Amino acid sequence: MSRTELLRREWTAFRSPGRLAALAAVVLAIIALGLLYASGNRSSCPGPCPVTPVASDGAVVGDRFWFLHRDLGREGSITVRLTAMTGTITYPPPNHDQIVSGLVPWAKAGIIVKDGVRPGSRYAALMMTGSHGVRFQHDYTHDVAGSAGGVSAESPRWLRLTRSGDTITGAESTDGVRWRTVGAAKLDGLPDIVQVGLFATSPGDLTLRRVGLGGATEEVRFTQAVGVFDNVVVEGGATGAWNSEPVGEMNQTDWEKHHNRSGAVEGNGVITVSGTGDIGPLGEEGARSVEKLLFGLVIGLIVLLVVAARYGARTAREPLARPVIAARATVVGAATLVTGLVAVGLVIPVGAVILSGNGVAVQPVSILTGARVIVGVAAALALCAVLAYGLGVWLRRGWAAILAGLSLVAFPYAVTAFPLLPDAVSDWLLRLTPAAGFAVQQTVEEFPQVTAHYAPSAGYFPLPWWAGLAMLCAYTLIVLRVAFQHRTRNVG
């Protein structure tokens, strides 16, 4: 019998009403729970919702700060001296009962060249940060380190941005005489007139609250940064008066309304700028990533593991040759792959449309990334099903194979999706078990210049997608090899 005929025969044997119903249930579970998640998420604001900042590449970004600015032509520069940088953090741990002075690590105060004041427009900035020294950043994702340390009246920082056409260069100095270039960026397509000026911003203070068996949930508190500048000089092509306004929404919190409004104040040649928010690659409100729509994946995974493990145990009870067992494994994998492609291929685009229609920002992904998620998740499901089938052949008892499959794959995947276990434990579970293969669904990136909770419960897998998938492949191949060897000994 040819291989094609063998596969056709085994597919005919596999497609019993019960198994086909189980595969249909997997599709329905993944789609229904994903669309339920999308429908249940809506954006609601007391008044008009603030505009979601979107960068030139379509990514949802953070872009909120106070901006004291004026026009700058195609050739020119801004030079300032920063003499102080202070801040406020509201109700930090451990007691959460007072407002304290301090700066979060990525609080920022400095100078910026920006294509207008629209949130999400292109920019290049040179800044002092709360605890990461001087940085040159541009277009949200790019970050170059300057000198370390802080700033004070005794140890001020001189900052300079120079524009030459589409190229922005940032330089720093300790005395205003000897300058060191920190970085340069080419912002193609900048208009002849851009905005240049002073800014201040400060992202929320992120702390982790322990829950469950040692897991952690995020708590973010309002902060504000204040920069004090003097010796402000703008040269070359600058015209018009200074304008003081926020980029993005500001002065809405009780602290700003009743204690210290964000803004810019000038007196005796000294300019004080205070602001809150962030300029960076992750949106402050947390745009939804497409993998959030795979809420029902764990249920579908459990059903597939049960079906495949029972089928493998049934195979073990029949006197079959190795090619037949391999053909059945192939049929199990192919049927699961198609099931996954249908389910994930429908829930992601439809769910994204529903979220957008509900006013919820969705982080866009490229065509290649979207295809990797859809095909990769389907492939991961198929590999898990083949692994469970191999366990059934090896262990010969359906209940034992089901228990092993759930313990190896479904349990680690499920418990790490929620803030139940300590982050370190979740990381190791997703490094050492076959559940690592589901890293293929991750689309969110980790950025060193953004303080965030980079943990599995927040959507961050410890392995890159290809490494996680390779781990799952290795487990599957090992189990199949042991199953074949065990079967050969029993038949012999």
Residue pairs with C-beta under 8 A, 6 or more apart in sequence:
1 9
3 323
3 327
6 323
6 324
6 327
7 327
7 330
7 331
10 324
10 327
10 328
10 330
10 331
11 331
11 334
11 335
14 311
14 328
14 331
14 332
14 335
15 335
19 307
19 311
19 335
22 303
22 304
22 306
22 307
23 307
23 335
23 336
23 339
25 303
26 299
26 300
26 303
26 304
26 339
26 343
27 300
27 339
27 342
27 343
29 296
29 299
29 300
29 303
30 294
30 296
30 297
30 299
30 300
30 343
30 344
30 347
31 296
31 343
31 346
31 347
31 350
32 296
33 295
33 296
33 299
34 293
34 294
34 295
34 296
34 347
34 348
34 351
35 347
35 350
35 351
35 354
36 295
37 292
37 293
37 295
37 351
38 293
38 350
38 351
38 352
38 354
38 355
38 358
39 354
39 358
41 288
41 355
41 358
41 360
42 358
42 359
42 360
43 49
43 358
43 359
43 360
43 361
44 359
49 359
50 248
50 249
51 119
51 248
52 60
52 283
52 285
52 287
52 361
53 60
53 61
53 62
53 63
53 64
53 119
53 120
53 248
53 283
54 60
54 61
54 120
55 61
55 120
55 122
55 139
55 140
56 120
56 121
56 122
56 139
58 364
59 140
59 281
59 363
59 364
60 283
60 287
60 361
60 362
60 363
60 364
61 120
61 140
61 280
61 281
61 282
61 283
62 140
62 203
62 277
62 278
62 279
62 280
62 281
62 282
62 283
62 284
63 119
63 120
63 121
63 140
63 247
63 248
63 277
63 278
63 279
64 119
64 201
64 246
64 247
64 248
64 249
64 250
64 275
64 276
64 277
64 278
64 279
64 284
65 108
65 112
65 199
65 200
65 201
65 246
65 247
65 248
65 275
65 277
65 278
65 279
66 199
66 200
66 201
66 244
66 245
66 246
66 247
66 250
66 262
66 263
66 264
66 273
66 274
66 275
67 112
67 114
67 117
67 195
67 197
67 198
67 199
67 243
67 244
67 245
67 246
67 247
68 197
68 198
68 199
68 242
68 243
68 244
68 264
68 271
68 273
69 114
69 117
69 195
69 196
69 197
69 198
69 242
69 243
69 245
70 195
70 196
70 197
70 234
70 238
70 239
70 240
70 241
70 242
70 243
71 193
71 194
71 195
71 196
71 237
71 238
71 239
71 240
72 78
72 113
72 163
72 193
72 194
72 195
72 196
72 234
72 236
72 237
72 238
73 163
73 192
73 193
73 236
73 237
73 238
73 239
74 163
74 164
74 165
74 192
74 237
75 163
75 164
75 165
75 236
75 237
76 162
76 163
76 196
76 234
76 235
76 236
76 237
76 238
77 160
77 161
77 162
77 163
77 234
77 235
77 236
78 111
78 113
78 160
78 161
78 196
78 197
78 232
78 233
78 234
78 235
79 158
79 159
79 160
79 176
79 231
79 232
79 233
79 234
79 235
80 110
80 111
80 158
80 159
80 160
80 198
80 229
80 230
80 231
80 232
80 233
81 156
81 157
81 158
81 159
81 176
81 229
81 230
81 231
82 109
82 110
82 128
82 151
82 156
82 157
82 158
82 159
82 227
82 228
82 229
83 151
83 152
83 153
83 156
83 228
83 229
83 230
84 151
84 152
84 153
84 226
84 227
84 228
85 103
85 107
85 109
85 128
85 130
85 150
85 151
85 225
85 226
85 227
85 228
86 101
86 103
86 225
86 226
87 101
87 102
87 103
87 104
87 107
87 130
87 202
87 223
87 224
87 225
87 226
88 99
88 100
88 101
88 102
88 223
88 224
88 255
88 260
89 99
89 100
89 101
89 102
89 103
89 104
89 205
89 221
89 223
90 99
90 205
90 221
90 222
90 223
90 255
91 97
91 98
91 99
91 221
92 100
92 102
92 205
92 207
92 221
93 207
99 255
103 130
103 131
103 202
103 223
103 225
104 130
104 202
104 203
104 204
104 205
104 206
104 223
104 451
105 129
105 130
105 131
105 132
105 451
106 129
106 130
106 132
106 203
106 278
106 280
106 449
106 450
106 451
107 129
107 130
107 201
107 202
107 203
107 223
107 225
108 125
108 127
108 128
108 129
108 130
108 135
108 199
108 200
108 201
108 202
108 225
108 278
108 279
109 127
109 128
109 198
109 199
109 200
109 201
109 225
109 226
109 227
109 273
110 125
110 126
110 127
110 128
110 159
110 198
110 199
110 227
111 125
111 126
111 127
111 159
111 160
111 161
111 196
111 197
111 198
111 199
112 123
112 124
112 125
112 126
112 127
112 161
112 196
112 197
112 198
112 199
113 123
113 124
113 125
113 161
113 163
113 168
113 194
113 195
113 196
114 121
114 122
114 123
114 125
114 194
114 195
114 196
114 247
115 121
115 122
115 123
115 187
115 190
115 191
115 194
115 195
116 194
116 195
117 195
117 245
117 247
118 247
119 247
119 248
122 138
122 139
122 187
122 189
122 190
123 138
123 139
123 187
123 279
124 136
124 137
124 138
124 139
124 161
124 168
124 170
124 185
124 187
125 136
125 137
125 138
125 161
125 170
125 199
125 279
126 134
126 135
126 136
126 146
126 159
126 160
126 161
126 170
126 171
126 172
126 182
127 134
127 135
127 137
127 159
127 199
128 134
128 150
128 151
128 157
128 159
128 227
129 135
130 202
130 225
132 145
132 148
132 449
133 145
133 146
133 147
133 148
133 149
133 150
134 145
134 146
134 147
134 157
134 159
134 172
134 182
135 143
135 144
135 145
135 146
135 182
135 449
136 143
136 144
136 146
136 170
136 182
136 183
136 185
137 143
137 144
137 279
137 280
137 449
138 168
138 183
138 185
138 187
139 185
139 187
140 279
140 280
140 281
141 281
141 447
142 185
143 447
143 448
143 449
144 170
144 182
144 183
145 182
146 170
146 172
146 180
146 182
146 183
147 172
147 180
149 155
151 157
155 174
156 174
157 172
157 173
157 174
158 172
158 173
158 174
158 175
158 176
158 179
158 231
159 170
159 171
159 172
160 170
160 171
160 172
160 173
160 179
161 168
161 169
161 170
161 196
162 168
162 169
162 171
163 194
163 196
163 236
165 190
166 186
166 187
166 188
166 189
166 190
167 184
167 185
167 186
167 187
168 184
168 185
168 187
169 181
169 183
169 184
170 181
170 182
170 183
170 184
171 179
171 180
171 181
171 182
172 179
172 180
172 182
173 179
173 180
176 231
196 234
196 238
197 242
198 227
198 229
198 232
198 264
198 271
198 273
199 273
199 275
200 225
200 226
200 227
200 262
200 273
200 274
200 275
201 225
201 275
201 276
201 277
201 278
201 279
202 223
202 224
202 225
202 275
202 276
202 277
202 278
203 223
203 277
203 278
203 280
203 284
203 450
203 451
204 220
204 221
204 222
204 223
204 284
205 220
205 221
205 222
205 223
206 218
206 219
206 220
206 451
206 452
206 453
207 218
207 219
207 220
207 221
208 216
208 217
208 218
208 219
208 453
209 216
209 217
209 218
209 219
210 216
211 217
211 419
211 420
212 418
212 419
212 420
212 421
213 420
213 421
213 422
214 421
214 422
214 425
215 418
215 419
215 420
215 421
215 422
215 423
215 426
215 457
216 419
216 422
216 423
216 453
216 455
216 457
217 419
217 457
218 453
218 458
222 253
222 255
222 276
223 276
224 255
224 256
224 260
224 262
224 274
224 275
224 276
225 274
225 275
225 276
226 260
226 272
226 273
226 274
227 272
227 273
227 274
228 270
228 271
228 272
229 270
229 271
229 272
229 273
230 269
230 270
230 271
231 269
232 271
244 263
244 264
246 262
246 275
248 277
250 256
250 262
250 275
250 276
250 277
251 257
251 261
251 262
251 263
253 276
256 262
256 276
260 274
261 274
262 274
262 275
262 276
263 273
263 274
263 275
264 271
264 272
264 273
264 274
265 271
265 272
266 272
277 284
278 284
278 450
280 447
280 449
280 450
281 445
281 447
281 449
281 450
282 447
282 450
282 452
283 361
283 363
285 361
287 361
287 362
287 363
288 355
288 360
288 361
288 362
288 363
289 362
289 363
289 443
289 444
289 459
290 348
290 351
290 352
290 362
290 363
290 365
290 370
290 373
290 443
291 373
291 441
291 442
291 443
291 444
291 459
292 459
293 347
293 348
293 351
293 352
293 355
294 344
294 347
294 348
294 377
294 441
296 347
297 377
297 438
297 441
298 410
298 413
298 414
298 417
300 339
300 343
300 381
301 381
301 384
301 409
301 410
301 413
302 406
302 410
304 336
304 339
304 381
304 384
304 385
304 388
305 384
305 385
305 388
305 402
305 405
305 406
305 409
305 410
306 388
306 402
306 405
307 385
308 332
308 336
308 384
308 385
308 386
308 387
308 388
308 389
308 392
308 405
309 388
309 389
309 391
309 392
309 398
309 401
309 402
309 404
309 405
310 392
310 398
310 401
310 402
311 328
311 332
311 389
311 392
312 388
312 389
312 390
312 391
312 392
312 393
312 394
312 401
312 483
313 392
313 393
313 395
313 396
313 397
313 398
313 401
314 392
314 398
315 325
315 328
315 389
315 392
315 393
316 392
316 393
316 394
316 395
316 396
316 487
316 490
317 396
319 491
321 491
322 484
322 487
322 488
325 393
325 483
325 484
325 487
326 484
328 389
329 386
329 389
329 390
329 480
332 385
332 386
332 389
333 382
333 383
333 385
333 386
334 382
335 385
336 378
336 381
336 382
336 384
336 385
336 386
337 378
337 379
337 381
337 382
338 378
339 378
339 381
340 377
340 378
340 379
340 380
340 381
340 382
341 374
341 375
341 378
343 378
344 373
344 374
344 377
344 378
345 374
345 378
348 370
348 373
348 374
352 362
355 362
356 362
363 443
363 444
365 373
365 443
369 443
372 440
372 465
373 440
373 441
373 443
376 440
376 441
376 465
376 469
377 438
377 440
377 441
379 440
379 469
380 437
380 438
380 440
380 441
380 469
380 472
383 434
383 437
383 469
383 472
383 473
383 476
384 405
384 409
384 434
384 437
384 472
384 476
386 476
386 480
387 405
387 408
387 409
387 434
387 472
387 475
387 476
387 479
387 480
388 401
388 402
388 405
388 409
390 476
390 479
390 480
390 482
390 483
391 400
391 401
391 404
391 405
391 479
391 483
392 398
392 401
393 483
393 484
393 486
393 487
394 401
394 479
394 482
394 483
394 486
394 487
395 401
395 404
408 433
408 434
408 435
408 475
409 433
409 434
409 435
410 435
412 429
412 430
412 433
412 434
412 435
413 435
413 438
415 421
415 426
415 429
416 426
416 429
416 430
416 435
416 456
416 457
417 456
417 457
418 457
419 455
419 457
420 457
421 429
423 455
423 456
423 457
426 455
426 456
426 457
427 455
427 456
427 462
428 462
429 435
430 436
430 439
430 456
430 461
430 462
430 463
430 468
431 462
431 463
431 471
432 471
433 475
434 471
434 472
434 475
434 476
435 472
436 461
436 463
436 467
436 468
436 469
436 471
436 472
437 468
437 469
437 471
437 472
437 473
438 461
438 468
439 461
439 462
439 463
439 464
439 465
439 467
439 468
439 469
440 465
440 468
440 469
441 465
442 459
442 460
442 461
442 465
444 459
444 460
446 452
446 454
446 460
452 458
454 460
456 462
461 468
463 471
